[in-house]
Amino acid sequence: MRKLNHLLVFVIVIGLVLTSVHIISAQQQDRRQRGTVQQRRQMDPAEMMNRMLERTMGQLNLSEEEAVVLQPMIKGLLEERMNQSNKRRELINVLREAIDAKDAEQVQAKLKEIKDLQQKKHKEKTDKMEKELVELLTVVQEAQLTVAGIVNSDGSGFQFGGGFRPQGTQRGNRPGGGADNAGGRRQRPQ
């Protein structure tokens, strides 16, 4: 009888320990998930874009006059690409719903919308904006914006990391720069 009581107590203790471990583990997992959701909510795309713009402008090492001209152009291009990305994401979500509903006509219509969006409307607009911007840049500046994913890109995944500075380049020391337009700056067509 004593052995049975000891065995029963042992089983109850083990059960309580396992239950406690399970509850604590579930609480920790819940806290991690809530933290991840809060971090996602705090990520403001407009704020990210502004930070990217500031970082990019610093890397380009522009004079005040150049910055006045180029910053709105770069910002406009980034905003247009962000708008395209948001619109595409919306269409993808609607496409997923159509797929889940097994509505072949709706799937076909949404696929066409996505293809049209990607191939026509926005691409022409961003291509024109990018071309106008690139015409005003030095080759090094164009390379910096290329590495950052702002130009010479499809814009589908422009990087919010950027972070490129050519070796030996510091503020006030733009390679090939100069006021005479001979240091790598493209000549505008007359």
CORKABEL-V339575 format. One record per residue. N is the residue number from 1. PSI is psi in radians with two decimals (999 if undefined). NEAR is the number of other C-alpha atoms within 12 Angstrom. D_CENTER is the distance of its C-alpha to the mean C-alpha in whole Angstrom. Layout:
BEGIN
N:PSI:NEAR:D_CENTER / N:PSI:NEAR:D_CENTER
END
This chain:
BEGIN
1:-0.71:7:69 / 2:-0.70:8:67 / 3:-0.68:9:65 / 4:-0.72:10:64 / 5:-0.76:11:63 / 6:-0.72:12:61 / 7:-0.74:13:59 / 8:-0.77:14:58 / 9:-0.75:14:57 / 10:-0.78:14:55 / 11:-0.72:14:54 / 12:-0.76:14:53 / 13:-0.81:14:51 / 14:-0.75:14:49 / 15:-0.74:14:48 / 16:-0.72:14:47 / 17:-0.82:14:45 / 18:-0.72:14:43 / 19:-0.75:14:42 / 20:-0.77:14:41 / 21:-0.76:14:39 / 22:-0.77:14:37 / 23:-0.79:14:37 / 24:-0.74:14:36 / 25:-0.76:14:33 / 26:-0.67:14:32 / 27:-0.74:14:32 / 28:-0.74:14:30 / 29:-0.71:14:27 / 30:-0.74:14:27 / 31:-0.73:14:26 / 32:-0.74:14:23 / 33:-0.73:14:22 / 34:-0.67:14:22 / 35:-0.73:14:21 / 36:-0.73:14:18 / 37:-0.73:13:18 / 38:-0.68:13:18 / 39:-0.70:12:15 / 40:-0.70:12:13 / 41:-0.59:11:15 / 42:-0.33:13:15 / 43:1.80:14:11 / 44:2.04:13:11 / 45:-0.67:20:8 / 46:-0.69:18:11 / 47:-0.72:14:11 / 48:-0.74:20:8 / 49:-0.72:29:8 / 50:-0.70:22:12 / 51:-0.74:22:12 / 52:-0.72:29:10 / 53:-0.79:35:12 / 54:-0.81:24:15 / 55:-0.76:25:14 / 56:-0.78:37:14 / 57:-0.66:34:17 / 58:-0.67:26:19 / 59:-0.48:31:19 / 60:-0.29:41:20 / 61:1.03:30:23 / 62:2.67:30:24 / 63:2.93:21:27 / 64:-0.70:13:28 / 65:-0.75:11:29 / 66:-0.73:21:26 / 67:-0.68:23:23 / 68:-0.63:14:25 / 69:-0.80:19:24 / 70:-0.60:32:21 / 71:-0.82:30:19 / 72:-0.56:21:19 / 73:-0.78:29:19 / 74:-0.76:40:15 / 75:-0.74:29:14 / 76:-0.73:25:16 / 77:-0.77:38:14 / 78:-0.76:40:10 / 79:-0.75:30:12 / 80:-0.73:31:13 / 81:-0.65:36:10 / 82:-0.73:28:9 / 83:-0.73:24:12 / 84:-0.77:31:12 / 85:-0.74:25:9 / 86:-0.76:18:11 / 87:-0.75:22:14 / 88:-0.75:26:14 / 89:-0.72:20:13 / 90:-0.80:18:16 / 91:-0.66:26:18 / 92:-0.73:23:17 / 93:-0.73:18:18 / 94:-0.67:23:21 / 95:-0.74:26:22 / 96:-0.74:20:22 / 97:-0.72:17:24 / 98:-0.68:20:26 / 99:-0.80:19:26 / 100:-0.61:13:27 / 101:-0.11:13:30 / 102:0.72:13:31 / 103:1.66:16:32 / 104:-0.70:16:32 / 105:-0.76:14:32 / 106:-0.72:20:29 / 107:-0.82:23:27 / 108:-0.75:18:28 / 109:-0.74:19:28 / 110:-0.64:26:24 / 111:-0.75:23:23 / 112:-0.72:19:25 / 113:-0.77:23:23 / 114:-0.78:27:20 / 115:-0.74:18:21 / 116:-0.76:19:22 / 117:-0.82:25:19 / 118:-0.67:25:18 / 119:-0.44:18:21 / 120:-1.48:16:22 / 121:-1.17:19:21 / 122:-0.56:29:18 / 123:-0.77:26:18 / 124:-0.75:20:21 / 125:-0.84:22:20 / 126:-0.61:35:17 / 127:-0.74:24:19 / 128:-0.78:19:22 / 129:-0.75:28:19 / 130:-0.73:34:18 / 131:-0.77:23:22 / 132:-0.69:24:23 / 133:-0.83:32:21 / 134:-0.57:31:21 / 135:-0.40:22:25 / 136:-0.07:28:25 / 137:2.70:36:23 / 138:2.94:31:25 / 139:-0.71:26:25 / 140:-0.73:29:23 / 141:-0.72:39:21 / 142:-0.72:32:20 / 143:-0.72:25:19 / 144:-0.75:31:17 / 145:-0.49:41:15 / 146:-0.80:27:15 / 147:-0.65:26:14 / 148:-0.17:31:11 / 149:0.31:30:10 / 150:-0.68:43:11 / 151:2.92:36:14 / 152:0.75:24:16 / 153:2.75:24:13 / 154:-0.16:24:13 / 155:0.01:29:10 / 156:-0.36:25:9 / 157:0.79:20:6 / 158:2.44:29:6 / 159:2.42:28:5 / 160:0.20:27:5 / 161:-0.79:20:8 / 162:-2.07:27:11 / 163:0.55:23:14 / 164:2.26:27:16 / 165:2.09:27:20 / 166:2.58:20:23 / 167:2.34:11:26 / 168:0.06:11:28 / 169:2.28:19:26 / 170:2.92:16:27 / 171:2.41:17:26 / 172:0.04:16:29 / 173:1.12:18:30 / 174:2.14:28:28 / 175:2.30:24:29 / 176:0.17:20:31 / 177:-3.13:25:31 / 178:2.69:16:33 / 179:-0.22:15:35 / 180:0.10:11:37 / 181:0.08:16:34 / 182:-0.23:14:35 / 183:0.85:18:33 / 184:-0.12:22:30 / 185:2.35:23:29 / 186:2.52:22:29 / 187:2.34:16:32 / 188:2.50:14:32 / 189:2.44:7:34 / 190:999:3:37
END
